[in-house]
Amino acid sequence: MVHRPVPHVLARAVRYYVDSFRDLRREVWLLALITFVNRAGSMVVPFLSLYLTKDMGLTLEQVGWIMSCFGAGSVVGSWLGGKLSDKLGFYDVMVGALIASGLAFIGLQFVRGFAPFCAGVFLLMVLADAFRPGMYVAIRAYARPADRTRAVSLIRLAINLGFGLGPAIGGLLIATWSYAGLFWVDGLTSLAAAGILWTALPRRQARTDDRGARSTGTRSPYRDGPFLFMLVILVFVGVAFLQYFSTVPIFYSEVHGLDERAIGILLGLNGLVIFLTEMPLIKYCGSRGLDPFRILRFSVWLIALSFVLLYIVPAVAFLWVGILLMTVGEMLNFPFMNRLAYERADKGPPGAYMALFTIGWSVAHLIGHTAGLDLIAHFGFTITWYFFTGVLLLAVGMLYLLERMVRKESEVPGTA
């Protein structure tokens, strides 16, 4: 056996990492930059519950209703963004959503009272989340079909970097300025992202690219059985996955006695692993021509196993193993689920398809956090982890059925 020197192995790893970013079009990198700027400014959301209780003096029940308006606005905004993307093109929707949501963020700080704030948050999310379907359509337009999965991973990387930076800056703003600073910075970064898009990608060029990339298919996503079935799977996986950012930290604290610093470091491993390995991992899967359905089933198995470790192995050390399994599952699942959505969008209006795809995630957010907290309150942690393991195993079975549906469809002339 030949033992390679450690520096040589590290150099190869660095080259492979850098190569995983190569050959993506300039426009895809531009979309990633816009996403990073926009998400780095997303400071209001992580501190919203604190702002509502400490600054506005609202009750936890009222905060719950406001968060429901937050989710409902996201659903409506996603649907509206997809509809407008098909009518006006992704460029106008993205620029309009960034400008309108930026002004809405700045204005929200002046809204006082429970009912007005509910309406304000709903309107804000309608405007802000109209951006997401437009972004997905833009990726579809600019990334070559073979690069779409990597392009989605690059956007996810920008989102993770932005979300990692945003709360840290937000905490400093609250300490040195006030909660008002969050609204101002959140709004101004949205306007800055719109400015970058307007300056770096001329409107005329974008509209030409949009028309050239439009699908010639006419199938409605509402009549696309495999696509709708895939969305149900997405919701099931999303609801379970979101527990790692709502109920699992409570489990870390109450059962394992971890403090906020330790929990932050543990969850921070998720972002670090995504930053270091997701792009090379997706490049590897693409270069090997691995079947996307096998990858998706494997990814869900990994997330399910991470929940199994929560109730089978009580040692704190295995919490690190669990978060690592969940992260690898996430890195494989979300980009390849996006890939399936893009393939289905080739058969009809891409804006409508990607709007429904985005709504699937919004529904998972609406259901996931509340469902997990209610299960823990009534049945405890162990039963809750059993439940979400079962949900994920059901999703694995549904992925087998989805694959059969897609394969059968491709065998029928005129439907592939």
N, C-alpha and C positions, 0 to 999 in steps of 0.2 A: 504494500500500500504506500502510495506517495503522499506525503504530508506537505501541503502547500504552506508557505509562510503566511502568518496572519496578515501582514500588510498587503500581500497579494490578494488574499481573499477579500479584505476590506475594499481594496481598489476595484475589484470586480463587482462587488455589491454596490458601490457608489456609481459605477458606470451603468449598471443595470437600472438603478433607481433613476438616474438622469435620462437614460434612454426611454424609460416608460412615459416620459413627458414629450418626447420628440414627435414631430410630424403632425401635431395638432394645429389646426388653422389659427391664424392671428385672431379671427373673430371669436373663436372659442376662448382664447386667453383673455380677450377683452370682456367677454361675459363673466369669466371667473373674477376679473378685477372688479367689475361692477358689483358682483355678488359679495365679494369681500368687503368693499367699502360700505355697502348697504347693511350687511350683517354686523360688521364691526360697530356700527352705530346703533344696533338694536339693544339699547340699554334700558328702555322703559319696561319691557315685558318681564325680565327677571326680577325686577324690583316693584312690579305693579301691586302685588298683594301688600307689601310693606307700605307703599305710598298710600294705598286706599285706607289701611287701618291706622297708620300713624299720623299721616298728614291730613287726611280727610275725615278720620274718625268713624269710618264705616264698620259695621259688624262683619264677622266671618261669613254669615249667611248672605249678606249683601254682596260680599266679595265673590262668593260662589256664583251668584246670579250674573255678576259682571263678567266673570270668566266664561259663563255660558254664552253671553252675548258676544264675547270675543270669538268663541268657536263658531257660533252661527254666522257671524260676519265673514269668517274665513271661508265657510262653505259657499255663501252667496258670492263673495268676491272671486273665488276660484271658478265658479260657473260663469259669472259675468266676464271674467278675463278670457276664458276660452271662447265664449260667444263672440266677443269683440275681436279676438285674434283672427278668427276666420273671416270676419267682415272687414276689418280695417287693416289687418296685418300685425305681426308681433311687435314691430318697432314702435308704432304709435301707442299701443297698449302699454308697453314697458315704460316709455318716456312719460306718458300720462299718469300711470300708476305711481311712479317714483315722485313726480312733482306733487300730485294731489295728496299722496300719503305723507310727504314731507311737510306740507302746509298743515295737514290734519294733526300730525304729531305736535307741531308747535302750538296749534290752537287748543289741543286737548288739555293743556295745563291750566287753561282759564275756565274750564267746565267744572262747576261745583254741583254737588247734590247727587243722590243715588240715581234717580231716573234719567236726568240729563247725561250723566256719565255712562250709563248703559247704552243710551242712544249714540253717544260720541264714540265709544269703543266699537260698537257695531259698524258705524260708518267708517271708522278708521280701518278696520279689518277688511271691509268690502273694497276699499281703495288699495290697501297694501297688498292683499293676496290676489288681486287681479293681475299683479305682476308675474306670479308664478307660472300660470299656463303659457303666457307670452315667452317667458324664459325657456320653457321646455320646447316650445315650437321653434324658437331661435336656435337652440342646440340641434334640433332635428334639421334645420335648414343649413347650418354651417358645418356640422361635423359629418365627415364621410361616414357612410353606413358602417364600415368596419371599425370606425373610431368612436361611435356613439357611446358605447359603454365606458370607454376611458374618459370621454368628455364629461359624462355625468359624474364620474369619480373625481375629476378635476373640480367641478362645481361643488361637489360635497366637501372636498378639501378646503375650498374657499369659505364655505359656510362654517365648517368646524373651526378654522382659524379665526374667522370673524366673531363667532359666538364665544370663542375662548378669550378674545381680546376685549369684547364689548363689556361684559360684566365687571371685569377688573377696572376698566376706565370708569364705568358707571359708579362703582363704589367710591372711587376717588372724587368724582364729581359731587356725590352726595355729601361727602365729608368736608369738601372745601367750598362748595357752593350751596346747593340745595337740590331738592327733587326737580325743581324747574330746569336745572341744567341738563337733566336727562332728556327732557322733551325737546329742548333747543338743539342739543347735539344729535339726537335721533332724527329730527326733522332736517337739519342742515346736511347730514350725511346722505340722506335720501335725495336731497336736491343736488348734492355733489355727484352722486352716482348718475343721476339724470344728465348732468353736465358732461360727465365723461362719455356717456353713451352718445350724446348729441354731437360732441366734438370729434370723437375718435371714429365714429361710424356714421357718415352722412346719411340723411334720411332717404335721399333718392336711391343711393346704392342699396340700402337695406330693403327698401320696397321692391327693387328689382330682384334681389336675392330671394325675398319672400315669395314673389310670384313664381320664380323659377323652381322653388322647392315644394310648391303646393302639390298635394296628392291629387291624382286623377280619379281616385276611388270615390264612390258615392255612398258607401255603407254608413249608416248612422251607428254611433257607439251604443245607443240605447237598444239596438237590435242585434248587437254583436254578442252572442251568447258566451263564447270563450272569454272575451274581454271582461264582461260583467262578472263572470265566475272568478276571473283573476282578481278583480277588485275586492271580492269577498275574502279571498285568501290574503290579499294585502292588508285588509282591516284586521283579520285574525292575528297575523304576524305583528302588525303595528301595535295593536292593543297590548300584546304580551311584551313586546320590546320596550314600550314606553314605561313599563313598571320600573325599569332601571333608573328612571329619572323622576319617579314619584314615590312608589312604595318601597322599593329595594333600599334606598338610603335610610328610610325609617327602620327597616329590618337591621341594617348595619348598626344603627344607633341603639335601638332598644334591646336587641338580642345579643349582639356582639360587643356592645359598649364602646363603639368607635365615636370619637369626637368629630366636629365639623372639619377639622384640618385633615384627619385621616380619611374621612369620607371623600373630601375634595381630591386628595391624592389618588385614591382608589379609582374614582370616576375619571380623573384626569388621564389615567392610563388609556382609557378609551380613545381620547383625542390624540394622544401621542402615537399609539399604534396605527391609527388611521393615517396620520400624517406620514409616518415612516414606511408603511407597507401597502396601503390600498392600491396606489397606482401600479407598483410592480406586480402585485397580486393579480390585478385585472389584466395587465399586459401578459402575464404568464398564462392565464386561462385563455386569453384570446389567441396567443401564439400556438397553444396546444390544440385549439379547436374543440375544447371541451363542450359537451352538450349543456346548454343553459338550464334545462329542466333538472338534470342531475346535480348541477351546481346549486340550484335553488333548493332542492330537497336536502342536500347536504348542509346548506346554510341554516335551514330551519331546525335540522337535527342538532346542530351546534348550539343554537339559542335554547332549545329545549333542554339539552344537557346542562347548560349553565343554570337553569332553574332546578334541575335534579340535584345539583351539588349544594344548593341552598338548604335543602331539607335532609339530604343524606349524610353530608359531611359537615359537622359543626365547627371544624377548625377554621380559624381566621385566615390561615394561609391559603385555603382553598377558595376564599373569596377572590383572590387574585386570579386563580385559575378560571373561576366562573366569569369574571369580567373579561378575561382574555377570550374565552370561548364565545361569549356574546358578541364581542367586537369583531372577531373573524367572521361570525355568522352575518353580522350587519354589513360588513364590507363586501361579502359575496352576494347577499340577498338584494340589497337596494339597487345597485347598478344593473344587475341582470333582470330585476323586475322592471326597471325602466326600459331596458332593451326590449322586453316583450311588449311593453306598452307602445314603444316606437314602431315595432313591427306591425302591430294592429292598426296604428294610426296611418300606415301606408295605404289602408283600405278605405279611408274616409277623411272627413275634415279633421286635420290634426289638432286644431284648437279645442274642438269639442272632446276629442279623445283625451288630450292632456288635462283638460279641465276636470273630467271625471276622475282621472288618475290622481290629481291633486286633491279632489274632494274626498277620495278614499282615505288619504292621510288625515284630512281634517276630521272625518268621522272617527278615525282611530283615536285622535286626540280628545274628541268630545266624549267618547265612551271610556277610553282606557284609564285615565286618572281616577275618575269617580268610581268605576267598577272595582278597581284594585283597592281603593281606600274602603269602600263599603264591604268588600269581602273580608278584609283584615278586621274591620270593626265587628263583624258578625261571627266569623269563623276562625280567626287567627291566621298567623303567617303560614303554617304548614299546609293547611287546606287550600289557601290562596295559591301557593306555589304548585300544589297538585293540580289545581284548576287550570293554571296557565300552561303547565306542561301538557295537559290534555288538549288545550286549544291548539298548541303548536303541533302536536301529533296529528290532530285532525287536519291541520293545514298541510302536513306532509302527504296525507292520503288524498286530499283535494288536488295537490299538485300532480299526482299520478293521473287523476281524472282529467285535469286540464291538459296534460300532455296527450292523452288519448283523444280528447276533443279536437285539439289542434292537428294532430296527425290524421285523424279521420277527415277533417275539413279539407286538408291538402290533397286527399285522394279523390275528392269530388270535383269534377271539371267545372271551372268557372267560379270556384269559391276560394281558391288559394290566393 
